Amino acid sequence: MAKSYNRNSYGSGARSGGSRARYSTSSFSPVGSHMKSARAHSRQRADDAGARAAAYDDNPYSRGAHDAGNPYSRGAHNEAYSVGKAKKRKRRKIALVSLIVVLVLVLGGAGAAFAYVSNIQSNMQKNVDPEMLKILDSSTPPGDPFYMVLMGTDGSAERDQSAEYAGDQYRTDSLMLLRIDPKQKKVTCVSLMRDTKIDMGKNGIQKLNAAHAIGGAPLTVQTVSQLAGVPITHYAEINFDGFKDIVDALGGIEVDVPVKISDPRAGYLEAGLQTLDGDGALTLCRSRHTYDELGDGDGYRAANQRMVVSAIGKKILNSDVATMAATIEALSKYVTTDMSVMDIINLANNLRGMNMETDFYSAVEPTTSEYSNDIWWEILDKAEWKKMMDRINQGLPPTTEDVVDEATGIVIANAGGGALSSDESNTARSRAKRSGTVSVRNGCGVAGVGAEAAEAITELGYKTEAGNANHNDYAETVVVYGDDDQKEDAQEIADLLGKGRIVKNNNEYIYSSDFLVVIGKDWVS
């Protein structure tokens, strides 16, 4: 049963008390009643402030005025992309490359195939920052669920040739956290709001999308990992040109556009079910001013981006060898990732047969909008975020049911069509089989968290008891086990808690129960 938002409660505009909750704390429903015009006016003013506004439409790369005091805020860009003979030549080239690849592989030209794969891999990995390899988690066994950060940046060939942006770091127009479970053939995609208020340490209080401008992809991945409390195994960064070419290489994607797109800065699309080429898909993903009178443009845009990612995934998983080759060729030119060609191929093979309607889950990070000192912020709802991440860590959808915006028909959260109850009941039945004892020790100094963790663990069937650790300075939550045959159960406990890692006891820990859980400061961070 899908949950609906009503237009008034999700409308963008003047906030009562200067804030608006994106989700309520009980059921992920938007709350608050607001006038529609204030935020749209403020966002428009932030995008268009100053003398440069008059020339904005003539310059597709003009940058909107920055939020006061924040050099990393930005307005949406207006990108114009040409069509015609150049596009046809490019499509013919991709088709020819695909044919050559298929012939090489089928006819057994191993040396040529190796050279081709090596070239593609070199293209994708040549811009990977060495610092990134230190940040990414390499301990996840092949085939196990892993987390990945997907970044969509405003980079493009036209932007690179613009003197205005010479020397600038690209900025993340889209940022998503993905949990991918190859064995269960399930993918969870959560949009992270670019205006999320983040403490970036020595860089001070910033918006989330400032991470890329400050420290590139490594700082972005590190920041997302800290925000979500999970290790990141892989990342991928794609620019506007690459996004278009991938969609075109697939022969377009089928998308049901919920609202007619009419946005001078992004483009125009009719509403309804249709096959979008690369330009059309990019228009859908970039537009937010279409929704100025309807509600939160950033939230709607993020939902559209997840819908497009889902459509791309569906098309790839159902594609033939030639189309797959063409897609990888397009990927290699515009995507930077730590993943190898074989990583990508193996993942695609493992996920083949995945039902995108029921096993692709999506949601948006729960936040409350706040306007202060002429800056719009998204303030993370930590309690709801923890609930969401706890569910995701267990392999469940982020929400218990679909959430659809009533004003636009846009899917804000997809819980697999609302068919989760069986998954959750199956999980509960498997948990009831557990037996044994777990000792929980509070090592973070915050009262009550040990009892909270112990109560959660009882859901697995264990008997638990809680107390305090020998000191309050544990940085990380750990689940300690003694024998190798307990490793899987220890990991299940860690997954349930959504924090920490498992540790085999080397006589460092003294306990008499089957498992020991020590709560660290990451529990409340």
Stockholm file with secondary structure:
# STOCKHOLM 1.0

chainA/1-525         MAKSYNRNSYGSGARSGGSRARYSTSSFSPVGSHMKSARAHSRQRADDAGARAAAYDDNPYSRGAHDAGNPYSRGAHNEAYSVGKAKKRKRRKIALVSLIVVLVLVLGGAGAAFAYVSNIQSNMQKNVDPEMLKILDSSTPPGDPFYMVLMGTDGSAERDQSAEYAGDQYRTDSLMLLRIDPKQKKVTCVSLMRDTKIDMGKNGIQKLNAAHAIGGAPLTVQTVSQLAGVPITHYAEINFDGFKDIVDALGGIEVDVPVKISDPRAGYLEAGLQTLDGDGALTLCRSRHTYDELGDGDGYRAANQRMVVSAIGKKILNSDVATMAATIEALSKYVTTDMSVMDIINLANNLRGMNMETDFYSAVEPTTSEYSNDIWWEILDKAEWKKMMDRINQGLPPTTEDVVDEATGIVIANAGGGALSSDESNTARSRAKRSGTVSVRNGCGVAGVGAEAAEAITELGYKTEAGNANHNDYAETVVVYGDDDQKEDAQEIADLLGKGRIVKNNNEYIYSSDFLVVIGKDWVS
#=GR chainA/1-525 SS CCEEECHHHHCCSCCGGGEEESSCTTTSCCCCCCCSHHHHHHHHHHHHCSGGGGGGGGCTTCCCCCCTTCTTCCCCCCCCCCCSHHHHHHHHHHHHHHHHHHHHHHHTCHHHHHHHHHHHHHHHHTTCCHHHHHHSCCCSCTTSCEEEEEEEECCCHHHHTCGGGTTCCCCEEEEEEEEEETTTTEEEEEECCTTBEEECGGGCEEETTHHHHHHHHHHHHHHHHHHHTSCCCEEEEECHHHHHHHHHHTTCEEEEESSCEEETTTEEECSEEEEECHHHHHHHHHCCGGGTTTSCHHHHHHHHHHHHHHHHHHHHHTCCHHHHHHHHHHHHHHEEESCCHHHHHHHHHHHTTCCTTTSEEEEECCEEEEEETTEEEEEECHHHHHHHHHHHHTTCCSSSSCEEETTTCCEEEBSSTTTTHHHHHHHHHHHTTCCSEEEEEECSCCTTHHHHHHHHHGGGTCEEEEEECSCSCCCSCEEEESSGGGHHHHHHHHHHHTSCEEEECSSSSCCSSSEEEEECGGGCC
#=GC SS_cons         CCEEECHHHHCCSCCGGGEEESSCTTTSCCCCCCCSHHHHHHHHHHHHCSGGGGGGGGCTTCCCCCCTTCTTCCCCCCCCCCCSHHHHHHHHHHHHHHHHHHHHHHHTCHHHHHHHHHHHHHHHHTTCCHHHHHHSCCCSCTTSCEEEEEEEECCCHHHHTCGGGTTCCCCEEEEEEEEEETTTTEEEEEECCTTBEEECGGGCEEETTHHHHHHHHHHHHHHHHHHHTSCCCEEEEECHHHHHHHHHHTTCEEEEESSCEEETTTEEECSEEEEECHHHHHHHHHCCGGGTTTSCHHHHHHHHHHHHHHHHHHHHHTCCHHHHHHHHHHHHHHEEESCCHHHHHHHHHHHTTCCTTTSEEEEECCEEEEEETTEEEEEECHHHHHHHHHHHHTTCCSSSSCEEETTTCCEEEBSSTTTTHHHHHHHHHHHTTCCSEEEEEECSCCTTHHHHHHHHHGGGTCEEEEEECSCSCCCSCEEEESSGGGHHHHHHHHHHHTSCEEEECSSSSCCSSSEEEEECGGGCC
//
